[in-house]
Each structure stands twice: as C-alpha cells, then as structure tokens.
Amino acid sequence: MSTTEHNGAALLEVRGISKYFGNVVALKDISVGVNGGEVTCVLGDNGAGKSTFIKILSGVHRHDEGQLLVEGEETHFGSPREAKERGIATVFQDLATVPLMSIWRNFFLGSEPTRKLGPFAYLDVKFAQDTMGEEMRKMGIDVRDPDQPVGTLSGGERQAVAIARAVYFGAKVLILDEPTSALGVKQSGVVLRYVAQARDRGLGVIFITHNPSHAYPVGDRFVVLNRGRLLGDWRKNEISRDELIKMMSGGAELDALEHELQRVLHDEPTAT
C-alpha cells in the first residue's frame, strides 16, 4: 500500500512552481504530484527544464513562485541535506561515487557506521560489508567481494549501488537523473528493472529521461516539459508510447519539416 493511500497526500507535490534566472524563465507554472508505489516519468528534450525541476525537488535551487509540499506539508528546502532528511534522495548522472573506493565504502560514504570501545569509536567494517551485501542482494546482485572497487562495476551495477544506498537510508522519494543515458541496451534494461523494484517497495520514483522508449515500460505517469512549461500529464492508460514519442519530438513541427523536405526534393532539378 502506498503512502498516498495511508494519508491521502502525495509523497511529493509541486503546485504552480516557477523559477527564474534573471530574465530567463527556467520553469513556469509547473504542477506535478508523486505518489508512493508509482514511477512518474519526467520527459523533455535538452533545455526543457528537467535539470532545474529536479534541482528544486532535491534542494539545490529554491523555487520563486508556487508551493512545494512533502506529504501535504508546504516545505522550503534550504539545501540538499534538508531534502534528504525529508526522504527525498537524488541519484544524479555522475552517481557521486568514488571509483577507486570499495563498494561498501561507497555505499556508506559520508554515513559510515561506527562501534564504541570504551571512549573510542571505530569503523564497523563487518556491519558495513554485511549490510551492503544484503541490500545489493535485494536488488538482485550478489557481491562476492565487498572490497572490489566500485569503478570496476558496470554502469548498471553502479546505478544499483546508488539506488540501494538511497533506499537503505530511508528514501521515500527517489529521483533518478537520466539513469540510462550513457548505457547500452542490455544495461539500460537492467536499470529499468531496478527502477521497477524501487517502485514495488513503495517508493515514489521520479524518472528523468529524454528517452520515451525507456520511460514507457516502467512508467505509471508521464509528464512532458517543453522550454520550462508543462505540455501534459498523463497516466499510462491515457497515452500510448507512439503518442508520447510524437509529443516528445514535437510531432507537428516534424510533420511540417517532412512536408518542406518533400517539396524541396520534388522541386529540385534533376542533375545532368
């Protein structure tokens, strides 16, 4: 049962938010709700406003207009740490991992578990290794050597480390910034499976992508941004994959371009 069903409020919601950088309108009047146990896909081409949108949700930027609500309570994040404390975890494209460090050190990076021995505290390596291994097994990955450098893992496996870490540390909403953008077909499929697993564990997942073919298999809702504005918000039964692709690609503009190209090609004189 999702959190939404418990208290009637979305885990995370924005109402009419706008963001300006000087005279530049980065976002204008965006309203989106994120429910537990659902994947909300936010799609848009470069310059659509996706990066600004997730930076507001993750506490990097403050919105200039509108409301940001966490479980129905209006909130103003002053920093990413405040967002994280409210259960909003963001996995950016760079994953914030240290390639030469071990998997377990990356898993607990900045939140290392300790044990006390008299007046002294020391790093609890065994607990960290066992916990990391258990959480990764929940993601379907059996880590044989916890001391293996995280940089030796595949792109999909590094995404799994970042997702498992966020879930373990109490995330209610998981924001994934273009998690499949640098991956091949097979690894992208692996990451999409992890996204579905996070949803099935009751998290509200925000999947940021410019690829409708990756979004549609796992998405429950689809939000399309264009030049900082909301083009639409549909549930899966309200829009097909082909319609979503056409919406993303600017179908009317492409049709006009195709007609223009056909005219030019038709009128072009034959070379002799």
C-alpha positions in Angstrom: 0.0 0.0 0.0 1.4 3.4 -1.0 1.9 6.3 1.4 -0.8 8.1 -0.6 -3.3 5.5 0.4 -2.4 6.0 4.1 -2.8 9.7 4.5 -4.4 10.9 1.3 -1.5 13.2 0.4 1.1 12.8 -2.3 4.6 12.0 -1.1 5.9 15.0 -3.0 4.0 17.6 -4.9 4.6 20.9 -6.6 1.8 23.4 -7.3 2.4 26.2 -9.8 6.1 26.4 -9.2 8.2 28.8 -11.3 11.9 29.5 -11.4 13.7 32.5 -12.9 17.4 33.2 -13.5 17.4 36.9 -14.2 15.2 37.4 -17.3 15.4 33.7 -18.2 12.3 31.7 -17.4 13.6 28.2 -16.5 10.2 26.9 -15.2 6.8 28.4 -15.4 3.7 27.2 -13.5 4.5 23.5 -13.1 2.2 21.3 -11.1 3.0 17.6 -10.5 2.3 15.1 -7.8 4.4 12.0 -6.9 2.7 9.0 -5.2 4.2 6.1 -3.4 4.4 2.9 -5.4 4.4 4.8 -8.7 7.0 5.8 -11.3 6.5 9.3 -12.5 8.5 9.9 -15.7 9.5 13.4 -16.5 10.4 13.8 -20.1 11.8 16.6 -22.2 14.5 17.4 -24.7 17.6 19.4 -23.9 16.6 22.8 -22.5 13.1 21.6 -21.5 13.7 22.4 -17.8 14.3 18.9 -16.4 17.5 19.8 -14.6 16.0 22.9 -13.0 13.0 20.9 -11.9 14.9 18.1 -10.1 17.3 20.7 -8.5 14.2 22.3 -6.9 12.9 19.0 -5.7 16.3 18.0 -4.4 17.0 21.3 -2.5 19.7 22.6 -4.9 17.5 25.6 -6.0 14.6 27.3 -4.3 11.5 28.0 -6.4 10.5 31.6 -6.9 6.7 31.0 -7.1 4.3 28.3 -6.2 4.3 25.6 -3.5 6.4 22.6 -2.7 4.7 20.0 -0.5 6.1 16.9 1.2 3.3 14.6 2.4 0.9 17.5 2.3 3.1 19.9 4.2 4.4 23.0 2.5 8.2 23.0 2.6 11.1 25.2 1.6 14.4 23.2 1.3 17.5 25.3 2.1 19.9 22.6 1.0 20.1 19.1 -0.5 20.8 17.8 3.1 17.4 19.2 4.2 15.7 17.4 1.2 17.5 14.2 2.1 16.4 14.4 5.7 12.8 14.6 4.5 13.2 11.4 2.5 14.0 12.9 -1.0 17.0 11.1 -2.4 18.5 12.1 -5.8 20.8 10.0 -7.9 22.5 12.3 -10.4 24.1 11.1 -13.6 27.6 11.1 -12.0 26.3 8.9 -9.2 28.5 10.6 -6.6 30.7 7.5 -6.3 34.5 7.3 -5.8 35.7 4.8 -8.4 38.8 3.6 -6.5 37.0 3.1 -3.3 35.4 -0.3 -2.4 31.7 -1.0 -2.9 31.0 -1.0 0.8 32.8 2.3 1.4 30.9 4.0 -1.4 27.6 2.6 0.0 28.2 4.3 3.3 30.1 7.3 2.0 29.6 10.1 4.5 27.5 8.0 6.8 30.0 5.4 8.0 28.8 3.1 10.8 30.9 3.0 14.0 31.2 1.0 17.1 32.4 2.2 20.5 35.1 0.6 22.5 35.3 2.4 25.8 35.9 6.1 25.0 36.9 5.3 21.4 34.8 4.8 18.2 36.0 2.9 15.2 34.6 2.0 11.8 32.4 -1.1 11.9 33.7 -2.7 8.7 31.9 -6.0 9.1 28.5 -4.4 9.7 29.1 -2.2 6.7 30.1 -5.0 4.4 27.3 -7.3 5.5 24.6 -4.6 5.2 25.8 -3.6 1.8 25.8 -7.2 0.6 22.2 -7.7 1.9 20.9 -4.6 0.3 22.5 -5.4 -3.0 21.0 -8.9 -2.9 17.6 -7.3 -2.6 18.4 -5.6 -5.9 19.3 -8.9 -7.4 23.1 -8.5 -7.3 25.4 -10.9 -5.4 28.5 -9.0 -4.4 31.3 -11.6 -3.9 34.0 -9.2 -2.9 32.8 -6.1 -0.9 36.3 -4.7 -1.2 36.0 -4.6 -5.0 36.5 -1.0 -6.3 33.1 0.4 -7.4 34.8 1.7 -10.6 35.1 -1.9 -11.8 31.4 -2.4 -11.8 29.2 -2.0 -14.9 27.2 1.2 -15.4 24.0 -0.6 -14.5 25.6 -2.1 -11.3 26.8 1.3 -10.2 23.2 2.6 -10.6 22.1 -0.3 -8.4 24.6 0.7 -5.7 23.3 4.2 -5.7 19.6 3.1 -5.7 20.2 0.5 -2.9 22.0 3.1 -0.8 19.2 5.6 -1.2 16.6 3.0 -0.2 18.6 1.8 2.8 19.0 5.3 4.2 15.2 5.9 4.3 14.3 7.5 1.0 10.6 7.9 0.4 11.0 9.6 -3.0 13.8 8.5 -5.3 14.8 10.9 -8.1 16.8 9.3 -10.9 18.5 11.8 -13.3 18.9 10.2 -16.8 20.0 6.8 -15.3 20.1 5.1 -18.7 21.6 7.9 -20.8 25.1 6.5 -21.0 24.2 2.8 -21.1 23.7 0.3 -23.8 20.5 -1.6 -24.5 21.2 -4.5 -22.1 22.4 -2.4 -19.2 19.5 0.0 -19.7 17.2 -2.9 -19.3 18.9 -3.9 -16.0 18.5 -0.3 -14.6 14.8 -0.3 -15.6 14.4 -3.5 -13.6 15.9 -1.7 -10.5 13.5 1.2 -11.1 10.6 -1.2 -11.0 11.9 -2.8 -7.9 12.1 0.5 -6.1 8.5 1.3 -7.0 7.4 -2.2 -5.8 9.0 -1.4 -2.5 6.6 1.5 -2.1 8.9 4.4 -3.1 7.7 7.2 -5.2 10.1 7.2 -8.1 10.8 10.2 -10.4 12.5 9.0 -13.6 14.0 11.9 -15.5 14.8 11.0 -19.1 14.7 12.2 -22.7 14.0 8.7 -24.0 10.3 7.7 -24.2 11.2 4.1 -25.1 13.0 3.7 -21.7 10.2 5.5 -19.8 7.2 3.8 -21.1 7.8 0.2 -19.9 8.2 1.2 -16.3 6.2 4.5 -16.1 2.9 4.8 -14.4 2.6 8.6 -15.2 4.2 10.7 -17.8 5.0 14.4 -17.5 6.3 16.2 -20.6 8.2 19.5 -20.3 9.0 21.9 -23.1 11.0 25.1 -22.7 10.2 25.2 -19.0 6.4 24.7 -19.4 4.2 21.7 -18.8 2.9 20.2 -22.0 0.9 17.5 -20.3 0.5 14.9 -17.5 -1.0 11.5 -18.4 -1.5 8.2 -16.7 -0.3 5.2 -18.7 -3.8 4.2 -19.9 -4.3 7.7 -21.3 -1.4 7.9 -23.7 0.4 5.3 -26.0 4.1 5.0 -26.4 3.8 6.3 -30.0 1.8 9.3 -28.8 4.4 10.0 -26.2 7.2 9.9 -28.7 5.3 12.2 -31.0 4.6 14.6 -28.2 8.3 14.5 -27.2 9.6 15.0 -30.7 7.2 17.9 -31.5 5.1 16.0 -33.9 3.5 19.0 -35.7 7.0 20.5 -36.2 8.3 17.3 -37.6 5.3 16.9 -40.0 5.9 20.4 -41.2 9.6 19.7 -41.7 8.8 16.5 -43.6 6.4 18.3 -45.9 9.0 21.0 -46.6 11.7 18.4 -47.4 9.3 16.6 -49.7 8.6 19.9 -51.5 12.3 20.8 -51.8 13.1 17.3 -53.1 10.2 17.3 -55.5 11.1 20.8 -56.9 14.9 20.1 -57.1 16.0 19.9 -60.7 17.5 16.6 -61.9 21.3 16.7 -62.4 22.6 16.2 -65.9 
